[in-house]
Amino acid sequence: MASSCRNCDATEPGPRRSRAGAAPVLVLGYGNPLRRDDGLGVALAETLAAEVRPGVEVRICQQLTPDLAEPVSRAAAVVFVDAAVGGPARVRLQRLRPHTGSTLGTHDCSPAGVLALAEALYGRVPPAWLLALPGEDFGLGEGFSPRGEESLRQGLDRLRRWLDRRRGAARAAG
């Protein structure tokens, strides 16, 4: 299936593999940059993609769609990155599980729904997390609120540390 997302790893098409042949960590940043803080997930993913981290594949979407189940199923781990509306007061990285109780539609797919679809279609669900970036202004326009700017900075720091720890653990194990 063709992906509805931009794949920011332009080195070569198809699944990326590290030197050891391991699947990459997939970072899926999504949201609408034309609705102010709703674009936080996209901005974080664009910044991370520019860093060109080995073993990390970055995709950017306006929304999650069923076609993401295939690349999710191939990943070593996946981190969904999105703005949080009326949610936590600070950046939160939480573990996700597949959602088994609902149908997956083509509009309004959730991270748990994409995981469930990956399991149903491809028989594999990698460990997954949601990085929730609190925002306060979701009106029409570009740019972020002060809270959104702070969430973006904290979210980048948190994800970079998480990726570095994961890479260190993989080196120690291999």
C-alpha positions in Angstrom: 0.0 0.0 0.0 1.2 3.5 -0.6 1.6 5.6 2.5 -0.3 8.8 3.1 2.7 10.1 5.0 5.9 11.8 4.0 8.8 9.5 4.8 11.6 11.7 5.9 14.3 9.1 5.6 15.2 9.7 2.0 18.3 7.4 1.9 16.5 4.6 0.1 12.9 3.3 -0.4 11.5 0.5 1.6 12.2 -0.6 5.2 15.4 0.7 6.7 17.7 -1.7 8.4 20.6 -0.9 10.7 24.1 -2.4 10.0 23.1 -5.3 12.2 20.0 -5.9 10.1 17.6 -4.7 12.8 14.4 -2.9 11.9 14.3 0.8 12.7 12.4 2.6 15.4 9.5 4.3 13.6 8.6 7.8 14.7 5.2 8.9 13.4 4.6 12.7 13.9 1.1 13.8 13.0 -1.2 16.8 13.1 -2.3 19.8 11.2 0.3 22.6 11.1 -2.4 25.1 9.9 -4.2 24.7 13.3 -1.5 26.2 15.5 -0.6 23.8 18.3 -2.1 20.8 16.5 1.1 20.9 14.3 3.3 20.1 17.3 3.7 16.4 16.3 4.7 17.4 12.7 7.2 20.0 13.9 8.9 17.5 16.3 9.1 14.9 13.5 10.6 17.4 11.1 13.2 18.4 13.6 14.1 14.8 14.4 14.3 13.9 10.7 16.8 16.6 10.1 19.1 15.1 12.7 19.5 11.9 10.6 19.7 9.4 13.5 20.8 5.9 12.6 18.2 3.2 13.1 15.3 5.8 13.2 12.7 6.2 10.4 10.6 9.3 10.6 7.2 9.7 8.9 5.0 12.8 8.9 1.2 12.7 8.5 -1.7 15.0 8.9 -3.7 12.1 10.4 -3.2 8.4 11.0 -4.6 6.1 8.3 -4.9 2.3 8.0 -2.0 2.1 5.5 0.4 2.8 8.3 -0.2 -0.6 9.7 2.3 -2.2 7.3 5.3 0.0 8.2 4.3 -0.1 11.9 4.4 -4.0 11.7 8.0 -3.9 10.4 9.4 -1.5 13.0 11.4 -2.5 16.0 9.4 0.0 18.0 7.1 2.8 17.2 6.5 6.2 18.8 3.4 8.2 17.8 3.8 11.9 18.4 0.8 14.2 18.6 -0.5 17.3 20.3 -2.6 16.8 23.4 -5.9 18.7 23.6 -7.0 19.4 27.2 -4.8 16.6 28.4 -1.8 16.5 30.7 -0.1 19.6 31.8 3.3 18.3 30.8 4.8 16.2 28.0 4.0 12.5 28.5 5.4 9.4 27.0 3.1 6.5 27.6 3.1 2.8 26.5 0.3 1.8 24.1 -1.4 -1.5 23.4 -3.5 -2.5 20.4 -7.2 -1.5 20.7 -9.2 -4.7 20.2 -12.8 -3.5 20.8 -13.6 -1.2 17.9 -13.5 -1.1 14.1 -10.8 0.9 12.4 -12.1 3.5 10.0 -10.4 5.6 7.3 -11.0 8.8 9.3 -10.0 9.4 12.9 -7.7 6.4 13.3 -6.1 6.1 16.7 -2.6 4.9 17.5 -4.1 1.9 19.3 -6.3 1.2 16.2 -3.3 1.3 13.9 -1.5 -1.2 16.2 -4.6 -3.5 16.2 -4.7 -3.4 12.4 -0.9 -4.2 12.2 -1.6 -7.2 14.4 -4.7 -8.3 12.4 -3.1 -7.9 8.9 0.6 -8.6 9.5 0.6 -10.7 12.7 3.1 -8.4 14.5 2.8 -5.4 16.8 6.0 -3.8 18.0 6.4 -2.1 21.3 4.7 1.3 21.0 4.4 4.6 22.8 2.5 7.9 22.5 4.4 11.1 23.0 1.7 13.6 23.9 2.6 17.3 23.6 0.3 19.6 25.5 -1.1 22.6 23.5 -3.5 25.3 24.2 -4.3 27.0 20.9 -5.8 24.9 18.2 -7.4 27.6 16.1 -6.7 28.4 12.5 -3.2 29.8 11.9 0.5 28.9 12.0 3.0 29.0 14.8 2.7 27.7 18.4 1.4 29.1 21.6 3.9 29.6 24.4 2.8 26.4 26.0 3.1 24.6 22.6 6.7 26.0 22.1 7.6 24.6 25.6 6.0 21.3 24.8 7.9 21.0 21.6 11.2 21.7 23.3 10.4 19.2 26.2 9.1 16.6 23.8 12.3 16.7 21.6 14.5 16.4 24.7 12.4 13.5 26.0 12.4 11.6 22.7 16.1 12.2 22.1 16.9 10.7 25.5 14.6 7.8 24.9 16.2 7.0 21.5 19.7 7.4 23.0 18.9 5.0 25.8 17.3 2.5 23.4 20.4 2.7 21.1 22.7 2.2 24.1 20.7 -0.9 25.3 20.8 -2.4 21.8 24.6 -1.9 21.6 25.1 -3.5 25.0 22.9 -6.5 24.0 24.5 -7.0 20.6 
